[in-house]
Amino acid sequence: MALNITLLSLGIAVITILLLFSSQLEQKINQNAKGIDLVVGAKGSPLQLILCNIFHIDFPTGNIKLAEAERIAHSRLVKKAIPLALGDSYQGYRIIGTTQDYATLYEAELAQGIWWSKELEVVAGSTVASMLKLKTGDSFMSTHGLTAEGGHHEEQHFIVKGILKPTHTVLDNLILTSIESVWEVHEHVGDTIDEVRSHKPESNQHDSTFVASSLVPSVAEGDSTKEITSMLIQYRSPMGAVMMPRLVNSQTSMQAASPAFETARLFTILGVGVEIVLGFAYVLIFISALSIFIALYNSLKERKYDLAIMRTMGATRRTLFITIVLEGSILTLLGSMAGLVMGHGTLLLLATLVEDVQKAGVNGLVLYSAEWWILGGSLVLGFVCSLLPAIQAYRTDISRVLAEN
């Protein structure tokens, strides 16, 4: 019987892990994509563009010209455009060149320190600060590329000016700085930051409600020498969803990707793997249920005499029926509870030991209402498994059983 309960608990544990992981992953995806209607970047895979620039779990498709991005940003269809410049990391955590509008998008607040105001000043996300033991005033060298194996930029040191409060979004895993900082670190040819600042911005002839005359205010609008990785766009009206992607994809050298569409496609891709694992879990549960049924049925044959004695001592047929049903239900309930604990414990252990799981923000201590359905389902399963043995006990012929023994 212990083996049967173990099989049941393993099946329930797999279902619990899938429930916790998929529910929290969907919640995180929705939180991270909130307020972003479109991502504009270099041509390539639209899904890669979304994964890289919203969830920061893939490599960039390339860079785009700042001047070309600004022409899209100034469209009357656009309410707000937030530039992103990627390229470096520190101890595996990405350094993102952007504006403070990016932090505002996720309603981020400082836990300590101040926002960056100069080049090479950064604000660290809560997870980054916690994992790397960063505090305000610390300095570090960035690594070229988005992996820890890249070469260091030894000539420039970033200075931590602030630490963010936890936002439970991708922002917790990022190091934010100005776009000018990213340019300065990678500047080998062309204008230096000081030379770029010497340009005087042209007047903005576009929509007066746009955030600024330039995506990067320190750079002259239309500067053809500067590049960014992508641009996050909010539409001014629903008409933007109809016209903007087509405009970008057909009339520019850039591509536009919709987070809503691409994340739906991502869930479709992930759903195939989830369904396979879920099917395996159901097979385990079916096998365990069948084993519990066989065990109860066989034990009934061995306990016929005991049941007959119970009848002679005053136990009714209904009492025997309820006893067998309770036995099966309690066994499956115990197996389900053990499976739930095992599932939560496994995810909690993974979140502690595996850095990528921790970065994803998956927590094994979260409880969902669907888990009550799992427990309720286990009671129903136990009832079904024990129903036939209980009926057999109900029909036990006392005189014949006693005569045989």
C-alpha positions as CSV (number, residue, x, y, z in Angstrom):
1,M,0.0,0.0,0.0
2,A,2.9,2.3,0.7
3,L,4.0,2.0,-2.9
4,N,0.6,2.9,-4.1
5,I,0.5,6.0,-2.0
6,T,4.0,7.0,-3.2
7,L,2.9,6.7,-6.9
8,L,-0.2,8.8,-6.2
9,S,1.9,11.5,-4.3
10,L,4.4,11.6,-7.2
11,G,1.6,12.2,-9.7
12,I,0.1,14.9,-7.5
13,A,3.5,16.5,-7.0
14,V,4.1,16.8,-10.7
15,I,0.7,18.4,-11.2
16,T,1.4,20.8,-8.3
17,I,4.7,21.8,-9.7
18,L,3.2,22.5,-13.1
19,L,0.3,24.4,-11.5
20,L,2.6,26.6,-9.5
21,F,5.1,27.2,-12.3
22,S,2.7,27.9,-15.1
23,S,0.5,30.1,-12.9
24,Q,3.3,32.2,-11.6
25,L,5.0,32.3,-15.0
26,E,1.8,33.6,-16.7
27,Q,1.4,36.2,-13.9
28,K,5.1,37.3,-14.3
29,I,4.7,37.6,-18.1
30,N,1.6,39.7,-17.7
31,Q,3.2,41.9,-15.1
32,N,6.4,42.4,-17.3
33,A,4.4,43.1,-20.5
34,K,1.9,45.5,-18.8
35,G,1.8,48.9,-20.4
36,I,3.9,47.8,-23.5
37,D,1.9,47.6,-26.7
38,L,4.7,47.2,-29.2
39,V,8.4,46.5,-29.3
40,V,10.4,48.0,-32.2
41,G,13.9,46.6,-32.9
42,A,16.2,45.1,-35.5
43,K,14.7,42.6,-38.0
44,G,14.9,39.0,-36.9
45,S,12.7,36.7,-34.8
46,P,9.7,38.6,-33.3
47,L,9.6,36.2,-30.4
48,Q,13.3,36.8,-29.8
49,L,12.7,40.5,-29.8
50,I,10.0,40.2,-27.1
51,L,12.0,37.7,-25.0
52,C,15.1,40.0,-25.1
53,N,13.6,43.4,-24.6
54,I,10.7,42.7,-22.2
55,F,11.7,39.6,-20.3
56,H,15.5,39.9,-20.9
57,I,16.1,36.2,-21.4
58,D,17.4,36.1,-24.9
59,F,20.0,37.9,-27.0
60,P,19.2,41.1,-29.1
61,T,18.4,40.8,-32.7
62,G,20.7,43.7,-33.4
63,N,20.8,47.5,-33.1
64,I,18.6,50.1,-34.7
65,K,19.5,53.7,-35.7
66,L,18.4,56.2,-33.1
67,A,17.3,58.6,-35.9
68,E,15.0,56.0,-37.5
69,A,13.6,55.1,-34.1
70,E,12.8,58.7,-33.3
71,R,10.7,59.1,-36.5
72,I,8.5,56.3,-35.3
73,A,8.5,57.7,-31.7
74,H,7.2,61.0,-32.9
75,S,4.2,59.5,-34.7
76,R,0.8,60.7,-33.6
77,L,-0.1,57.1,-33.0
78,V,2.4,56.9,-30.2
79,K,1.7,58.0,-26.7
80,K,5.1,57.2,-25.2
81,A,8.3,55.6,-26.4
82,I,11.0,54.2,-24.1
83,P,14.5,53.4,-25.6
84,L,16.6,50.5,-24.4
85,A,20.3,49.9,-25.1
86,L,21.7,46.5,-24.2
87,G,25.2,45.1,-24.5
88,D,26.8,44.6,-21.1
89,S,26.2,42.7,-17.9
90,Y,27.7,42.2,-14.5
91,Q,28.0,38.8,-12.9
92,G,25.2,37.5,-15.2
93,Y,22.8,40.4,-14.6
94,R,22.1,42.7,-17.5
95,I,22.9,46.4,-17.6
96,I,20.2,48.3,-19.4
97,G,20.6,51.7,-20.8
98,T,17.3,53.5,-20.7
99,T,15.4,56.5,-19.3
100,Q,13.7,56.7,-15.9
101,D,10.4,56.2,-17.8
102,Y,11.3,52.5,-17.9
103,A,11.4,52.3,-14.1
104,T,8.1,54.3,-13.9
105,L,6.5,51.8,-16.3
106,Y,6.8,49.2,-13.5
107,E,6.0,51.7,-10.7
108,A,9.5,51.2,-9.3
109,E,10.6,53.1,-6.2
110,L,14.0,53.6,-4.6
111,A,14.7,51.7,-1.4
112,Q,17.9,53.7,-0.9
113,G,20.1,56.2,-2.7
114,I,19.2,58.3,-5.7
115,W,18.5,57.9,-9.4
116,W,21.4,58.2,-11.8
117,S,22.2,61.7,-13.0
118,K,25.6,61.2,-14.8
119,E,27.2,58.7,-17.1
120,L,28.4,55.4,-15.5
121,E,25.9,55.8,-12.6
122,V,23.5,52.9,-12.1
123,V,20.5,51.9,-10.0
124,A,20.4,48.2,-9.2
125,G,17.2,46.0,-8.9
126,S,16.4,44.4,-5.6
127,T,17.4,40.9,-6.6
128,V,20.6,42.1,-8.1
129,A,21.6,44.0,-5.0
130,S,20.6,41.1,-2.7
131,M,22.5,38.4,-4.7
132,L,25.6,40.4,-5.5
133,K,25.7,42.2,-2.1
134,L,25.7,45.6,-3.8
135,K,25.2,48.8,-1.8
136,T,25.2,52.5,-2.8
137,G,28.7,53.8,-3.4
138,D,30.0,50.4,-4.7
139,S,31.8,50.4,-8.1
140,F,32.2,47.6,-10.6
141,M,33.5,46.8,-14.1
142,S,30.9,45.6,-16.6
143,T,31.4,42.5,-18.8
144,H,31.1,42.8,-22.6
145,G,28.1,40.9,-23.7
146,L,25.3,39.2,-21.8
147,T,27.2,36.3,-20.2
148,A,29.8,36.2,-17.4
149,E,32.5,35.0,-19.8
150,G,32.8,38.2,-21.7
151,G,35.8,40.6,-21.5
152,H,35.8,43.3,-18.9
153,H,35.7,47.1,-19.6
154,E,38.5,47.9,-17.3
155,E,38.8,51.5,-18.3
156,Q,35.3,52.4,-17.0
157,H,33.7,51.7,-13.6
158,F,30.0,51.9,-12.9
159,I,29.0,53.4,-9.6
160,V,25.9,52.3,-7.7
161,K,23.8,55.3,-6.8
162,G,20.6,53.6,-5.8
163,I,18.8,50.3,-5.0
164,L,15.2,49.7,-6.0
165,K,12.5,48.3,-3.8
166,P,11.2,44.8,-5.0
167,T,8.7,45.2,-7.8
168,H,8.2,41.5,-8.5
169,T,8.9,42.2,-12.1
170,V,11.9,41.8,-14.5
171,L,13.2,45.1,-13.1
172,D,14.4,43.3,-9.9
173,N,17.0,41.4,-12.1
174,L,18.3,44.4,-13.9
175,I,20.9,47.1,-13.5
176,L,19.6,50.4,-14.9
177,T,21.7,53.3,-16.2
178,S,21.5,56.0,-18.9
179,I,21.8,55.2,-22.6
180,E,24.8,57.6,-22.7
181,S,26.6,55.3,-20.2
182,V,26.2,52.3,-22.5
183,W,27.5,54.4,-25.5
184,E,30.4,55.7,-23.4
185,V,31.5,52.2,-22.4
186,H,31.3,50.9,-26.1
187,E,32.6,54.1,-27.8
188,H,35.6,53.4,-29.9
189,V,34.9,55.5,-33.0
190,G,32.8,58.5,-33.8
191,D,31.7,61.2,-31.5
192,T,32.4,61.0,-27.8
193,I,29.7,61.8,-25.3
194,D,31.0,65.3,-24.8
195,E,31.0,65.9,-28.5
196,V,27.4,64.6,-28.8
197,R,26.3,66.9,-26.0
198,S,27.7,69.9,-28.0
199,H,25.0,69.4,-30.6
200,K,21.9,71.6,-30.0
201,P,18.7,69.7,-30.3
202,E,16.4,70.7,-33.2
203,S,13.0,71.9,-32.3
204,N,10.2,69.3,-32.3
205,Q,7.6,69.8,-34.9
206,H,5.7,66.6,-34.0
207,D,3.0,65.9,-31.5
208,S,3.3,68.3,-28.6
209,T,2.3,65.7,-26.0
210,F,5.3,63.4,-26.8
211,V,7.5,63.0,-23.7
212,A,10.6,64.8,-25.2
213,S,11.9,66.1,-28.5
214,S,14.3,63.2,-28.5
215,L,14.3,59.6,-27.2
216,V,17.7,60.5,-25.6
217,P,17.5,64.2,-24.6
218,S,21.3,64.7,-24.6
219,V,21.5,63.8,-28.3
220,A,20.5,65.9,-31.2
221,E,17.3,64.7,-32.8
222,G,18.1,62.9,-36.0
223,D,21.7,62.1,-35.0
224,S,22.7,59.3,-37.5
225,T,25.7,58.0,-35.5
226,K,23.9,56.6,-32.5
227,E,22.2,53.3,-32.1
228,I,19.9,51.7,-29.5
229,T,18.7,48.1,-29.2
230,S,15.0,48.6,-29.1
231,M,12.1,50.9,-28.3
232,L,9.0,50.1,-26.1
233,I,5.9,51.8,-27.3
234,Q,2.5,52.7,-25.8
235,Y,-0.2,53.5,-28.3
236,R,-2.2,56.7,-28.1
237,S,-5.3,55.1,-29.4
238,P,-6.5,51.6,-30.6
239,M,-5.8,52.8,-34.1
240,G,-2.1,52.4,-33.3
241,A,-2.5,48.6,-33.0
242,V,-3.9,48.5,-36.6
243,M,-1.4,50.8,-38.3
244,M,1.8,50.9,-36.4
245,P,3.1,47.3,-36.8
246,R,2.4,47.5,-40.6
247,L,4.1,50.9,-40.8
248,V,7.3,49.7,-39.1
249,N,7.6,46.4,-40.8
250,S,6.9,47.6,-44.3
251,Q,8.4,51.1,-44.4
252,T,11.5,50.9,-42.2
253,S,14.5,48.7,-41.7
254,M,13.2,47.8,-38.3
255,Q,10.6,45.2,-37.2
256,A,7.7,45.6,-34.8
257,A,6.5,42.8,-32.5
258,S,3.4,42.7,-30.4
259,P,3.9,41.3,-26.8
260,A,0.3,40.1,-26.6
261,F,0.6,38.1,-29.8
262,E,4.1,36.7,-29.2
263,T,3.5,35.7,-25.5
264,A,0.3,33.9,-26.7
265,R,2.5,32.0,-29.2
266,L,5.0,31.3,-26.5
267,F,2.4,29.8,-24.2
268,T,1.2,27.7,-27.2
269,I,4.8,26.4,-27.6
270,L,5.2,25.8,-23.9
271,G,1.8,24.2,-23.7
272,V,2.9,21.2,-25.7
273,G,5.6,20.3,-23.2
274,V,3.3,21.0,-20.3
275,E,0.6,18.7,-21.7
276,I,3.1,15.9,-22.1
277,V,4.4,16.1,-18.5
278,L,0.8,16.5,-17.3
279,G,-0.2,13.4,-19.2
280,F,2.6,11.5,-17.5
281,A,1.3,12.7,-14.1
282,Y,-2.2,11.5,-15.0
283,V,-0.8,8.1,-15.9
284,L,0.9,7.9,-12.5
285,I,-2.3,8.8,-10.8
286,F,-4.3,6.3,-12.8
287,I,-1.8,3.5,-12.0
288,S,-1.8,4.4,-8.3
289,A,-5.6,4.5,-8.2
290,L,-5.8,1.1,-9.9
291,S,-3.2,-0.2,-7.4
292,I,-5.2,1.2,-4.5
293,F,-8.4,-0.5,-5.8
294,I,-6.6,-3.8,-6.2
295,A,-5.1,-3.5,-2.7
296,L,-8.4,-2.8,-1.1
297,Y,-10.1,-5.6,-3.0
298,N,-7.5,-8.1,-2.1
299,S,-7.4,-7.0,1.5
300,L,-11.2,-7.4,1.7
301,K,-10.8,-11.1,0.9
302,E,-8.3,-11.4,3.8
303,R,-10.5,-9.5,6.2
304,K,-13.8,-11.2,5.5
305,Y,-13.7,-13.0,8.8
306,D,-12.9,-9.8,10.7
307,L,-15.8,-8.0,9.0
308,A,-18.1,-10.9,9.8
309,I,-17.1,-10.7,13.5
310,M,-17.8,-7.0,13.4
311,R,-21.3,-7.8,12.1
312,T,-21.9,-10.3,14.9
313,M,-20.8,-7.6,17.4
314,G,-23.5,-5.2,16.2
315,A,-21.9,-3.4,13.2
316,T,-24.5,-2.8,10.5
317,R,-24.0,-3.3,6.7
318,R,-23.9,0.5,6.4
319,T,-21.1,0.7,9.0
320,L,-18.9,-1.7,7.0
321,F,-19.6,0.2,3.8
322,I,-18.7,3.5,5.3
323,T,-15.5,2.0,6.9
324,I,-14.2,0.7,3.6
325,V,-15.0,4.0,1.8
326,L,-13.3,6.0,4.5
327,E,-10.3,3.8,4.3
328,G,-9.9,4.4,0.5
329,S,-10.6,8.1,0.8
330,I,-8.2,8.7,3.6
331,L,-5.4,6.8,1.8
332,T,-5.8,8.9,-1.4
333,L,-6.2,12.1,0.7
334,L,-2.9,11.3,2.5
335,G,-1.2,10.6,-0.8
336,S,-2.5,13.9,-2.3
337,M,-1.4,15.9,0.8
338,A,2.0,14.3,0.5
339,G,2.1,15.2,-3.2
340,L,1.2,18.8,-2.5
341,V,3.9,19.1,0.1
342,M,6.4,17.4,-2.2
343,G,5.5,19.7,-5.1
344,H,5.8,22.9,-3.0
345,G,9.0,21.7,-1.4
346,T,10.6,20.8,-4.8
347,L,9.9,24.2,-6.3
348,L,11.1,25.9,-3.1
349,L,14.3,23.9,-3.3
350,L,14.8,24.8,-7.0
351,A,14.2,28.5,-6.3
352,T,16.9,28.3,-3.6
353,L,19.5,26.3,-5.6
354,V,18.9,27.3,-9.2
355,E,19.6,30.9,-10.0
356,D,17.5,31.0,-13.1
357,V,14.4,29.9,-11.2
358,Q,15.1,32.5,-8.6
359,K,15.4,35.2,-11.3
360,A,12.1,34.1,-12.8
361,G,10.5,34.9,-9.4
362,V,8.9,31.5,-9.0
363,N,8.1,30.8,-5.3
364,G,7.2,27.5,-3.8
365,L,5.3,29.1,-0.8
366,V,2.5,30.4,-3.0
367,L,-0.9,28.6,-2.6
368,Y,-3.6,28.5,-5.2
369,S,-7.3,27.7,-4.9
370,A,-6.9,25.0,-7.5
371,E,-5.0,23.0,-4.9
372,W,-8.2,22.5,-3.0
373,W,-9.7,21.0,-6.1
374,I,-6.8,18.5,-6.1
375,L,-7.6,17.5,-2.5
376,G,-11.3,17.3,-3.4
377,G,-10.4,15.2,-6.4
378,S,-8.4,12.8,-4.3
379,L,-11.4,12.2,-2.0
380,V,-13.5,11.4,-5.1
381,L,-10.8,9.1,-6.4
382,G,-10.6,7.3,-3.0
383,F,-14.4,6.9,-3.0
384,V,-14.4,5.4,-6.6
385,C,-11.5,3.1,-5.7
386,S,-13.2,1.8,-2.6
387,L,-16.7,1.7,-3.9
388,L,-16.7,-1.9,-5.3
389,P,-14.8,-3.3,-2.2
390,A,-17.3,-1.4,0.0
391,I,-20.2,-3.0,-1.8
392,Q,-18.7,-6.4,-1.4
393,A,-18.3,-5.8,2.3
394,Y,-21.9,-4.6,2.5
395,R,-23.1,-7.9,0.9
396,T,-21.0,-10.1,3.2
397,D,-22.8,-13.3,4.2
398,I,-22.0,-13.6,7.9
399,S,-23.0,-17.3,8.4
400,R,-21.1,-18.5,5.3
401,V,-17.9,-16.6,6.2
402,L,-18.0,-17.9,9.8
403,A,-18.7,-21.5,8.6
404,E,-15.8,-21.4,6.2
405,N,-13.5,-20.3,9.1
